[in-house]
Amino acid sequence: MDISGLRERQQGPMSVSELNSYIKNMFDSSRMLSAISVVGEISNFKSHRTGHLYFSVKDAEGQLRAVMFRSAAQGLKFKPENGMRVILRGSVSVFVRDGTYQMYVSSMQPDGVGSLYLAYEQLKERLSAEGLFDESYKRPIPRFPERIGVVTSPTGAAVRDIINVLRRRYPLAKVYIYPALVQGASAEPSLIKGIDFFDKSRLVDVVIIGRGGGSIEDLWAFNGEGLARRIFSATVPVISAVGHETDFTICDFVSDLRAPTPSAAAELATPDIRELRNGVLDYSDRCDRALLRTVERMGERLQRLTERRVIKSPDAILEPHKIRLDSLKGDAKAAFSAITSDARIRMAGLVGQVEALSPLSVLSRGYSVVSKGGELVRNKTQVAIGDSITIRLKDGRISAEVTDVPED
């Protein structure tokens, strides 16, 4: 609606929507309001399930409602939060239904710090709070790796530096290169595939991931959350070698070991074969010297033993013991004779007692033993007239027949 139309309508009342539409046209026709930048502090921030962002920006004197539709919000490298000071770019227009004006944001960046750096700090803080950087989860780097995997660009200077150091430092190890993108939108998925390949194939003992230095934009693929979580979940140890010594990425913090440069990563992953060789030679020399000293000590000890009296004159050592042994033998014989003599006397006494109690001794004094049928006859009731009995005397037996058993 133009101004002339408004004047014509001033002859009668306008509807609310007509007035709001007129004001909207005024906003939309303003060159300044169609492309404007605003700086302020975010408040009342809300991320809708559709992907749209609704919030306000304010300063000490005023407040402005704003909306950032999903198509624009998908390009943000950081997460907006309440209290964050930002610079907004977009246009200002009227929402006809409510009669309110608001800013339609096409881009947003932190005020005073780059959006990439802010996104880096936000992700770093969140992953650290989850424990992904804890030392307790770091896997040990093998001391003598047989196979080393490298995830990097196959044409960059980093891969050449790594290969040169490994060949010079530890040529015994086999090196496997996974060609990956290290810059651009497709770099992070490519790096994740490299870690995934070496982790699942069990082909290597340790993995080096990295690239040469650059800006934060150049290194951004190594700040991805997906790559960080894949490195954390890997079973194979990972060494991060991203950029130069002063460059730090999320990959550095989550990896098992951080190297300041790709060349340094190759050094940290392997021992120096020259140092190993020198160590072996030194150990061999020490073993030789230790063996020589042991032989010398044993020789000296043997010499001291051969000079002892027991070696030179063994009879002189044994003679006192022989005398002592002869004395002990004499004492033993005397003790044995005394013991046997006492035993003989005791035995004779016991024999006399046994003989005094023997039935034969009783018989020698005129007594006899009567038996019938092999059983001893102790009283007269055991026999009857006509029974055959045996009478045992001192010098023999008599068979007899009972002819009388007096009553008493």
Summary of the structure (lengths in Angstrom):
residues: 408
radius of gyration: 58.2
end to end distance: 175.5
largest distance: 186.3
contacts: 1098
relative contact order: 0.06
helix: 47%
strand: 22%
